[in-house]
Amino acid sequence: MILICVVDDDASVRNGLGNLLKSLGYGTVGFASGEEFLASSASDEAQCVLLDLKMKGMQGLEVLEHLKAAGKPIGVFCMSAHDDELTVRRTREAGALGFLRKPFSEQALLDSIKQAIEKSV
């Protein structure tokens, strides 16, 4: 089963995305912080990570940098309500496959997951 991790400090986002993804047949695990995600075995097993940029504690860009330094080939899409050009560029430079501006459509989410899965194969 394809595993998708949702890393967001907002429980309603984690739960909403998790429920949607489960209804579409994906396995999902939610994490309230970047630290919690990086410490879990899911950081080795996931094919896709939906990563919030603005969280308490470790920020999304820091999580991306840790994944890149560890050589983990996970497809990461960053999520944020703030999508200024500099932020989007920095996420790409840090290794993200793309950027989802909150709120995003179900189709944008599905397209992102497909891209991440293709990268991980």
C-alpha positions as CSV (number, residue, x, y, z in Angstrom):
1,M,0.0,0.0,0.0
2,I,1.2,3.5,-0.8
3,L,2.0,5.5,2.4
4,I,1.4,9.2,2.5
5,C,2.5,11.2,5.5
6,V,0.8,14.5,6.4
7,V,3.0,16.7,8.6
8,D,1.0,19.7,9.9
9,D,0.6,21.2,13.3
10,D,-3.1,21.8,12.6
11,A,-5.1,18.7,13.7
12,S,-8.0,19.6,11.4
13,V,-5.7,19.6,8.4
14,R,-4.1,16.3,9.4
15,N,-7.4,14.6,10.0
16,G,-9.1,16.1,6.9
17,L,-6.4,15.1,4.5
18,G,-5.9,11.7,6.3
19,N,-9.6,10.9,5.9
20,L,-9.7,12.0,2.2
21,L,-6.6,10.0,1.4
22,K,-7.9,6.9,3.2
23,S,-11.1,7.2,1.2
24,L,-9.0,7.1,-2.0
25,G,-7.3,3.9,-0.9
26,Y,-4.0,5.3,0.4
27,G,-2.3,4.5,3.7
28,T,-1.8,7.7,5.8
29,V,0.0,8.7,8.9
30,G,-0.3,12.1,10.4
31,F,2.4,14.0,12.4
32,A,1.9,17.2,14.5
33,S,5.6,18.2,14.0
34,G,8.6,17.8,11.8
35,E,10.5,16.3,14.7
36,E,7.9,13.7,15.2
37,F,7.9,12.8,11.5
38,L,11.7,12.6,11.3
39,A,11.9,10.4,14.4
40,S,9.4,7.9,13.0
41,S,10.0,4.9,10.7
42,A,7.4,6.5,8.3
43,S,10.2,8.9,7.1
44,D,11.8,5.8,5.6
45,E,8.7,4.1,4.3
46,A,6.5,6.9,2.8
47,Q,6.2,7.5,-0.9
48,C,4.8,11.0,-0.4
49,V,4.9,13.7,2.3
50,L,2.6,16.6,2.5
51,L,4.6,19.0,4.6
52,D,3.3,22.3,6.1
53,L,5.9,25.0,6.0
54,K,4.8,27.0,9.1
55,M,4.7,24.9,12.2
56,K,5.6,25.1,15.8
57,G,9.1,23.9,16.4
58,M,11.0,22.7,13.3
59,Q,9.7,24.5,10.2
60,G,9.0,22.7,6.9
61,L,12.2,23.9,5.2
62,E,14.2,22.4,8.0
63,V,12.5,19.1,7.6
64,L,13.2,19.2,3.9
65,E,16.9,19.9,4.6
66,H,17.1,16.9,7.0
67,L,15.5,14.6,4.4
68,K,17.9,15.8,1.7
69,A,20.9,15.4,4.0
70,A,19.8,11.9,4.9
71,G,19.5,11.0,1.2
72,K,15.8,9.9,1.6
73,P,14.1,9.8,-1.8
74,I,10.7,10.8,-0.6
75,G,8.5,13.0,-2.9
76,V,7.7,16.0,-0.8
77,F,5.0,18.7,-1.5
78,C,5.0,21.7,0.8
79,M,1.8,23.3,1.9
80,S,1.2,26.8,3.1
81,A,-1.3,29.7,2.8
82,H,1.8,31.8,2.1
83,D,3.0,31.3,-1.4
84,D,5.2,34.2,-2.2
85,E,7.8,33.7,-5.0
86,L,10.8,33.5,-2.5
87,T,9.1,30.8,-0.4
88,V,8.2,28.7,-3.4
89,R,11.7,29.0,-4.8
90,R,13.3,28.1,-1.4
91,T,11.2,24.9,-1.1
92,R,12.2,23.8,-4.6
93,E,15.8,24.5,-3.9
94,A,15.5,22.4,-0.7
95,G,14.2,19.5,-2.6
96,A,10.4,19.7,-2.7
97,L,8.7,18.5,-5.8
98,G,6.1,21.2,-5.6
99,F,4.0,23.6,-3.6
100,L,0.3,23.4,-2.7
101,R,-1.3,26.7,-1.6
102,K,-3.9,26.2,1.1
103,P,-6.7,25.8,0.5
104,F,-6.0,23.5,-2.5
105,S,-8.3,21.4,-4.6
106,E,-8.7,17.6,-4.4
107,Q,-7.4,17.5,-8.0
108,A,-4.2,19.4,-7.2
109,L,-3.7,17.1,-4.3
110,L,-4.1,14.0,-6.5
111,D,-1.8,15.3,-9.2
112,S,0.8,16.0,-6.5
113,I,0.6,12.5,-5.1
114,K,0.8,11.0,-8.5
115,Q,4.0,13.0,-9.2
116,A,5.5,11.9,-5.9
117,I,4.7,8.3,-6.4
118,E,6.3,8.3,-9.9
119,K,9.4,9.8,-8.4
120,S,9.7,7.2,-5.7
121,V,9.3,4.2,-8.1
